[in-house]
Amino acid sequence: MAAVGQNLGPYKLLAKLGAGAMGEVWKARDERLGRLVALKTLPSTRLVNDEQRSLMLREARAAAAVPHENVVTLYDIYSEDGEDFLVMELVEGQNLSELLAEHGRRPTKEALDLLVEITHALASAHERGILHRDVKAANVMVKDDGAVKVLDFGLAKLRESDLDA
């Protein structure tokens, strides 16, 4: 079980940001580069078989190849003691689900602007054969400056035709 102050390799855990079915997300500092990152724990290798783990990590690598301003950047895949971690860009702001709960429906222009950014992110991924599979308000971060970042591409699925590539 991860804890504040713990080091996972070069990553020092600073604060737990959230938890879900696929693990926990932590604010961490990359001690090598001196930058803040988001570190997401993945299911223990004891809970998934080698084929599932291989596919999950291959999909994460493929998702890292989506260079788009509206897609969270995957920096690293790190393993320690049978646990896998995705190390991603830390996005400061609120997820769209929280934003809607706090402020209610957005004005039409603002809602359309958000949807355009989300659509551009998904289109960029689809052009590379990556299907998100979990598009929802909780997986869309709205940064403090209003820009959008689509999250959780590290757990996306490749189109069948791209699995053999």
N, C-alpha and C positions, 0 to 999 in steps of 0.2 A: 504494500500500500504506500503510495507516494505521500510526501509531507513537505510543508513549507520548509525551506532551507536545505532540503536534500539535493544532492548532486546526482544527476543521471549522466554519466560521462562528463562532457564539457558543459552541460546545461544545469544551472542552479534554479530550482523551483522557487518562485517568489510568491505566487498567489494562485489559488484554484479559481478558474474562471467559470467552470461549469462541468456538468456530467450528463451523459446520455447512454443510450443502449450500446454504443460502440466504444465507450471509455470515458476518460476525463480529459479536460483541456486545462492546461496550466499556463500562466504567464511565467516565463523563464528568461534567464539571461545566458546568452552564449558567452561563456567566459573567455573563449579563444578570440572572438571578434568584438566583444564588448557591446553586443546589440541585444535588444529585447526581442523575444520570439514567443510564439504560441507553441506549446508542446502538447500533442494529443497522444494519449495512450491508446494502444490497439489491443484487441483481445489477446490474451496470453496464448503463446504457441501451444500451451497445454490444452487449450480449448478449441483450437482449430487444427486441421491436419495439414501436412506439408503442401499438398496441392492447393488448398484454400489460401494458405499463407503466401505461397508463391504468386498466385493470381492477384491477391490483395496488394502485394508489394510491386508487382509489375504494373498494375493499374495506377498505383501511386506515382511510379516513375513516369508513366505516360501522361498523367495529369500535370506533372511538373513541366511538361513540354507545352503547356498552354500559356503563351506569353501574351497576356492581356491585362490592361489596367483595371479591369473589373473582376479579375479572378485572383483569389488569394494565392500568393507565391509559396510553393513548397521548397524549402531550403535543404532538407536532409531527411533521410530515413535512418533512424538509429536503433540499434538492438543492444540490450543488456540483460543478462540473467534470464533469457527466454522471453523477454518482453520486447515488443516493437513500439517505436514512437515515431510519429510524424512531426517534423519541426517545420513550422510555417511562419510566414509573416504575421506579426502581431497587428491586428486591426483594432484601433481604438474607436469606440463608438457604441452603438446599440444595435442588436439585431432587429430586423424589421418587425418581428413579432412583439418585442418589448416596446418598440416605438409606437406601434399601433395601439397596444394596450394602454400606454401612457397618454398618448395624444389623440387617439381616435383616427377616424378616416382622414386621409390626406387630401388636400385640395387637388382637383383634377390635374392641373398642370404638374404639380409635384409628383403625383402618382404616376403619370405618364413618363416623366423624366426617369423615375426609378425603374419602371418597367423597361424602358429603352436600354438602360445600362445593364440590367439583368439579361435582357435578350441578346445584347452584344456579347456578353460573357458566354452564354450558352451556345450561341452561333459559332464563336471561336473554338470552343471545345468540340462541337459537333463536326466542324471542318476537319478536325484531327481524329475523328472516330471515337470520341469520348462522350458517353452518355451519363449525365449527372445522377439520375435515378432517385434523387431525394430533394427536389426543388420545393422549398417551403419557406415561409417567412423567417423561421428560426435559423435558416442557413444562408441568409442574406444579411450582411452587416452594412449599416449606414454609418459611414465615418463621421466624425465631428464636423468635417467640412461639407457634408452632404453627399460625398461620392459613395458609390456602392461597390462592395466586394462580395462575390459569391463564394461561399465556403464549401468544404467537404468534397472537393473534387478528388482528394486523395483516396476516397472510397468509391469512386465512380466505376462504371463498367465500360469496357471496350466493346465495340461492335464485334460480332462473331467473326466477320471478315478480317478484323485487325488482330485477332488473338494469335494467329499463326505468324504474324510479322515479326 
